[in-house]
Amino acid sequence: MMTGWKVAVSQQNRQRGAVALEFLMLFPLVVAMLYAAATYGVLFFSKYRMQDAVDQAVTSAMTIDRRAYSSADLGNAVVTLSSATLATMIDGLPEGVAAGVDSSTTQCGMVASGGVDLLQCRITVNSGEHPIVPTLSFGFLGAFPPLPDTLSVQSVIAI
């Protein structure tokens, strides 16, 4: 027959085993959530930086003296200045983001909408070919965390 203190020690040992099993089961989930949060934080910050770059490029068009150009030449002057500003801003992006910039869709140009001339600047980053952040591959489960293949931002202003 077991005495009272032996029963208490036996229950403590079982309790320690249960805590260890709970830890082993929950620890990977907690680490995965922290990794996903950090990954999405870097991704959102990169998109914020891209948006700031196109906003700066569009805003630079407001510094042009409209009296110095005819209405036909104003659009070209605005596109030239904003494209140069966009190129400078892209050079200032983090290396991982700048490496994935798709030059065929990254541009500034004039767009007509409802009789109003608009300056539109856009950046597209192909994060499928040049990942901004690394993902983990779990074989049949796929990549974790799931990330978009492209990131796009644009900014538009009336000229």
C-alpha positions in Angstrom: 0.0 0.0 0.0 1.2 3.5 -1.0 1.6 6.2 1.5 0.3 9.7 1.0 3.6 11.2 0.0 4.4 8.5 -2.6 1.0 9.2 -4.3 1.8 12.9 -4.4 5.2 12.3 -5.9 3.8 9.9 -8.5 1.1 12.5 -9.5 3.8 15.2 -9.8 5.9 13.1 -12.2 2.8 12.5 -14.4 2.0 16.2 -14.4 5.6 17.0 -15.5 5.2 14.6 -18.4 1.9 16.2 -19.4 3.5 19.6 -19.4 6.4 18.4 -21.5 4.0 16.9 -24.1 1.9 20.1 -24.2 5.0 22.1 -24.8 6.2 19.8 -27.6 2.8 20.1 -29.3 2.4 23.8 -29.0 5.9 25.1 -29.4 6.0 24.6 -33.3 2.7 26.4 -33.6 3.9 29.4 -31.6 7.2 29.5 -33.6 5.2 29.3 -36.8 2.9 32.2 -35.8 5.9 34.3 -34.8 7.7 33.6 -38.1 4.6 34.4 -40.1 4.1 37.6 -38.2 7.7 38.7 -38.8 7.5 37.7 -42.5 4.2 39.6 -43.1 5.6 42.6 -41.2 8.6 42.7 -43.6 6.3 42.3 -46.6 3.9 45.0 -45.5 6.8 47.4 -44.7 8.3 46.7 -48.2 5.0 47.5 -49.8 4.8 50.7 -47.7 8.3 51.7 -49.0 7.2 51.0 -52.6 4.1 53.1 -52.1 6.2 55.9 -50.7 8.4 55.7 -53.8 5.5 56.1 -56.3 4.0 58.9 -54.1 7.3 60.8 -54.2 7.5 60.3 -58.0 4.0 61.7 -58.5 4.5 64.5 -56.1 7.6 65.6 -57.9 5.4 66.6 -60.9 4.0 69.4 -58.8 7.3 71.2 -58.8 7.2 71.9 -62.5 6.6 75.5 -63.5 3.6 75.1 -65.8 4.2 78.5 -67.4 7.5 77.3 -68.9 5.8 74.6 -71.1 3.1 74.6 -73.6 0.1 72.3 -72.9 1.4 69.8 -75.4 4.9 69.7 -73.8 3.8 69.8 -70.2 2.9 66.1 -70.2 6.3 65.0 -71.5 8.1 67.2 -69.0 6.0 65.8 -66.1 6.6 62.2 -67.2 10.4 62.8 -67.6 10.7 64.3 -64.1 8.5 61.8 -62.4 10.3 58.9 -64.2 13.7 60.2 -63.0 12.4 60.6 -59.5 10.9 57.1 -59.6 14.2 55.6 -60.7 16.0 57.4 -57.8 13.4 56.2 -55.3 13.7 52.6 -56.6 17.4 52.7 -56.0 16.7 53.6 -52.4 14.4 50.6 -51.8 15.8 47.7 -49.9 18.0 45.4 -52.0 15.6 42.5 -51.9 12.7 44.6 -53.2 14.8 46.5 -55.8 16.1 43.2 -57.2 12.6 42.0 -58.0 11.3 45.2 -59.7 9.7 44.3 -63.0 11.0 47.0 -65.4 8.3 46.3 -68.1 5.5 47.3 -65.8 7.3 49.8 -63.6 6.8 53.2 -65.1 5.3 56.7 -65.1 3.0 57.8 -67.8 0.1 60.0 -68.8 -3.5 58.6 -68.8 -6.6 60.4 -69.9 -9.7 59.9 -67.9 -13.0 61.8 -68.3 -11.2 64.7 -70.1 -8.6 65.0 -67.3 -4.9 64.3 -67.9 -3.6 62.1 -65.1 0.0 61.2 -64.2 0.2 57.6 -63.1 3.3 56.0 -61.6 3.5 52.3 -60.8 5.9 49.8 -59.4 5.5 46.0 -59.7 7.8 43.6 -57.9 7.9 40.0 -58.9 8.4 38.3 -55.5 7.9 34.9 -57.0 11.3 35.0 -58.8 13.0 37.3 -56.3 11.5 36.6 -52.9 11.5 39.5 -50.5 11.5 37.1 -47.5 12.3 33.4 -47.4 9.5 30.9 -47.0 9.7 27.5 -45.5 8.8 24.5 -47.6 6.9 21.6 -45.9 6.7 19.2 -48.9 3.1 18.2 -49.5 1.9 21.0 -47.2 3.5 23.7 -49.4 5.3 26.9 -48.6 4.8 28.6 -45.3 3.8 31.4 -45.0 1.9 31.8 -48.2 3.1 34.9 -50.0 1.8 36.7 -53.2 3.7 36.2 -56.4 3.7 40.0 -57.2 3.4 43.2 -55.2 2.0 46.2 -57.1 1.5 49.8 -56.0 0.4 52.9 -57.9 -0.2 56.5 -57.4 -2.2 58.9 -59.6 -2.5 62.7 -59.7 -4.3 65.1 -62.0 -2.1 67.3 -64.1 
